[in-house]
């Protein structure tokens, strides 16, 4: 019989609760009770509490001792701060990655963008998010910089709700063209242009933030 560590239960709880927040099942400002979440997930309270502590570090959950724990409202300032970091890190990833990219990497980006476009056509937001992550993930992988990758992973959850809003509407279609332009710059080995185009692509979320 295989031993299942407490860390595995915590990771399961973390993934499930994060997905519920980012997917809107747990709405901004909604109160969270660890007992109820534990029952819904079929887990004890300990891994759920540990998961909530991690989500608080990510900025998706906030709590006040002896008062409340809730999903963080979509506040402009902290999301803008996180978005600025994510934007800068993805632009840096492109700049570092272009000299290292092979034909297979460019093909992977084109394939991911085709899946992204198909998901938008089907109005499948989760699939669009996954394909967009795959697209940008090629440069992050090719950049071979662990600190860059860790920073992106740390702050992306805070801007994920903005991405969902963008890909749920018509403006999300513009990213398909932007992705094509990024691939073209990478194919031309133009690291500076690729970085600028990636930066512009992420900048579209700033306008959406102001609207919401």
C-alpha positions as CSV (number, residue, x, y, z in Angstrom):
1,X,0.0,0.0,0.0
2,X,1.4,3.4,-1.1
3,X,1.8,6.0,1.6
4,X,0.0,9.3,0.7
5,X,1.8,12.3,2.3
6,X,0.1,15.2,3.9
7,X,1.8,17.4,1.3
8,X,0.0,15.6,-1.4
9,X,-3.4,16.3,0.2
10,X,-2.4,19.9,0.6
11,X,-1.5,20.2,-3.1
12,X,-4.8,18.6,-4.1
13,X,-6.6,21.1,-1.9
14,X,-4.5,24.0,-3.3
15,X,-5.2,23.0,-6.9
16,X,-9.0,22.5,-6.3
17,X,-9.5,25.8,-4.4
18,X,-7.4,27.8,-6.7
19,X,-9.3,26.5,-9.7
20,X,-12.6,27.3,-8.0
21,X,-11.4,30.9,-7.4
22,X,-10.0,31.4,-10.9
23,X,-13.0,29.8,-12.5
24,X,-15.5,31.9,-10.6
25,X,-17.0,29.1,-8.5
26,X,-15.7,31.0,-5.5
27,X,-16.5,34.7,-6.3
28,X,-14.5,37.7,-5.3
29,X,-15.3,38.7,-1.8
30,X,-17.0,35.4,-1.0
31,X,-16.5,34.0,2.5
32,X,-14.6,30.8,2.9
33,X,-15.0,28.3,5.7
34,X,-12.3,25.7,6.0
35,X,-14.8,23.1,7.5
36,X,-17.1,23.4,4.5
37,X,-14.3,23.2,2.0
38,X,-12.8,20.2,3.7
39,X,-16.2,18.4,3.5
40,X,-16.6,19.3,-0.2
41,X,-13.2,18.1,-1.0
42,X,-13.3,15.0,1.2
43,X,-10.2,16.1,3.1
44,X,-9.4,17.0,6.7
45,X,-9.2,20.6,7.7
46,X,-5.4,20.6,8.0
47,X,-4.5,20.4,4.3
48,X,-7.3,22.8,3.5
49,X,-5.9,25.4,6.0
50,X,-2.4,24.9,4.6
51,X,-3.8,25.5,1.0
52,X,-5.6,28.6,2.1
53,X,-2.3,29.9,3.7
54,X,-0.6,29.4,0.3
55,X,-3.4,31.1,-1.5
56,X,-3.1,34.0,0.8
57,X,0.6,34.3,-0.2
58,X,-0.6,34.3,-3.8
59,X,-3.0,37.1,-3.1
60,X,-6.1,35.1,-4.0
61,X,-7.4,34.8,-0.4
62,X,-7.3,37.2,2.5
63,X,-8.2,36.7,6.2
64,X,-8.6,38.6,9.4
65,X,-8.0,36.6,12.6
66,X,-11.2,35.7,14.4
67,X,-13.2,37.5,11.8
68,X,-13.2,36.2,8.2
69,X,-11.4,34.4,5.4
70,X,-12.6,35.3,1.9
71,X,-11.7,35.4,-1.7
72,X,-9.8,38.5,-2.4
73,X,-11.8,41.1,-4.3
74,X,-10.5,42.1,-7.7
75,X,-8.7,45.2,-6.5
76,X,-7.0,47.3,-9.0
77,X,-3.7,48.1,-7.3
78,X,-2.4,44.7,-6.3
79,X,-3.5,43.1,-9.6
80,X,-1.8,45.9,-11.5
81,X,1.4,45.4,-9.5
82,X,1.4,41.6,-10.2
83,X,0.5,42.2,-13.9
84,X,3.5,44.6,-14.3
85,X,5.8,41.9,-12.9
86,X,4.3,39.1,-15.1
87,X,4.5,41.3,-18.2
88,X,8.2,42.2,-17.5
89,X,9.1,38.6,-16.8
90,X,7.5,37.3,-20.0
91,X,9.2,40.0,-22.1
92,X,12.5,39.0,-20.5
93,X,11.8,35.3,-21.2
94,X,11.3,36.1,-24.9
95,X,14.5,38.1,-25.0
96,X,16.5,35.3,-23.4
97,X,14.8,32.5,-25.3
98,X,15.0,33.7,-28.9
99,X,18.8,32.9,-29.3
100,X,18.1,29.4,-28.0
101,X,15.0,28.6,-30.0
102,X,14.9,25.7,-32.4
103,X,12.5,24.9,-35.2
104,X,10.6,22.6,-32.9
105,X,10.1,25.4,-30.4
106,X,8.6,27.6,-33.1
107,X,6.4,24.8,-34.2
108,X,5.2,24.3,-30.6
109,X,4.2,28.0,-30.4
110,X,2.3,27.8,-33.7
111,X,0.5,24.7,-32.6
112,X,-0.4,26.2,-29.2
113,X,-1.7,29.4,-30.9
114,X,-3.9,27.2,-33.3
115,X,-5.4,25.5,-30.2
116,X,-5.8,28.9,-28.6
117,X,-7.8,30.2,-31.6
118,X,-9.9,27.1,-31.8
119,X,-10.7,27.4,-28.1
120,X,-11.8,31.0,-28.5
121,X,-14.0,30.1,-31.4
122,X,-15.6,27.4,-29.3
123,X,-15.9,29.9,-26.4
124,X,-14.0,27.4,-24.2
125,X,-12.2,29.8,-21.8
126,X,-10.4,27.1,-19.8
127,X,-9.0,25.6,-23.0
128,X,-8.0,29.0,-24.2
129,X,-6.1,29.7,-21.0
130,X,-4.3,26.4,-21.2
131,X,-3.3,27.0,-24.8
132,X,-2.2,30.6,-24.0
133,X,-0.1,29.2,-21.1
134,X,1.4,26.7,-23.5
135,X,2.2,29.4,-26.0
136,X,4.0,31.6,-23.6
137,X,5.5,28.7,-21.8
138,X,7.7,27.8,-24.8
139,X,9.8,31.0,-24.3
140,X,9.8,30.5,-20.5
141,X,11.2,27.0,-21.0
142,X,13.8,28.1,-23.6
143,X,15.0,31.0,-21.4
144,X,16.4,28.5,-18.9
145,X,16.1,30.9,-16.0
146,X,14.7,29.3,-12.8
147,X,14.2,32.7,-11.1
148,X,12.2,34.0,-14.0
149,X,10.0,30.9,-14.2
150,X,9.4,31.0,-10.4
151,X,8.4,34.6,-10.5
152,X,5.9,34.1,-13.2
153,X,4.5,31.1,-11.4
154,X,4.2,33.1,-8.2
155,X,2.3,36.1,-9.6
156,X,0.3,34.7,-12.5
157,X,-2.6,33.5,-10.3
158,X,-3.3,37.1,-9.3
159,X,-3.9,38.1,-12.9
160,X,-5.6,35.0,-14.0
161,X,-9.1,36.4,-13.4
162,X,-8.3,39.2,-15.8
163,X,-7.2,36.7,-18.4
164,X,-10.5,34.8,-18.1
165,X,-12.4,38.0,-18.6
166,X,-10.4,38.9,-21.7
167,X,-10.7,35.4,-23.3
168,X,-14.4,35.3,-22.6
169,X,-15.0,38.3,-24.9
170,X,-14.3,39.4,-28.4
171,X,-11.1,41.4,-27.5
172,X,-9.4,38.0,-26.8
173,X,-9.3,37.3,-30.5
174,X,-6.7,40.0,-30.9
175,X,-4.2,37.9,-29.0
176,X,-4.2,35.3,-31.8
177,X,-2.8,37.9,-34.2
178,X,-0.4,39.1,-31.6
179,X,0.9,35.6,-31.0
180,X,1.5,35.2,-34.8
181,X,3.6,38.4,-34.7
182,X,5.6,37.1,-31.7
183,X,6.3,33.8,-33.5
184,X,7.4,35.7,-36.6
185,X,9.9,37.8,-34.6
186,X,11.2,34.7,-32.9
187,X,11.6,33.0,-36.3
188,X,13.6,36.1,-37.5
189,X,15.8,35.8,-34.4
190,X,14.8,39.3,-33.4
191,X,14.9,39.1,-29.7
192,X,14.2,42.8,-29.1
193,X,11.1,42.8,-31.3
194,X,9.9,39.6,-29.7
195,X,10.2,41.1,-26.2
196,X,8.4,44.2,-27.3
197,X,5.6,42.2,-28.8
198,X,5.2,40.0,-25.8
199,X,5.1,43.1,-23.6
200,X,2.4,44.6,-25.8
201,X,0.4,41.4,-25.6
202,X,0.3,41.4,-21.8
203,X,-0.3,45.2,-21.8
204,X,-3.9,44.5,-23.1
205,X,-4.8,43.3,-19.7
206,X,-4.1,46.7,-18.1
207,X,-7.0,48.3,-20.1
208,X,-9.3,45.5,-18.9
209,X,-8.3,46.1,-15.3
210,X,-9.3,49.7,-15.5
211,X,-12.7,48.7,-16.9
212,X,-13.4,46.4,-14.1
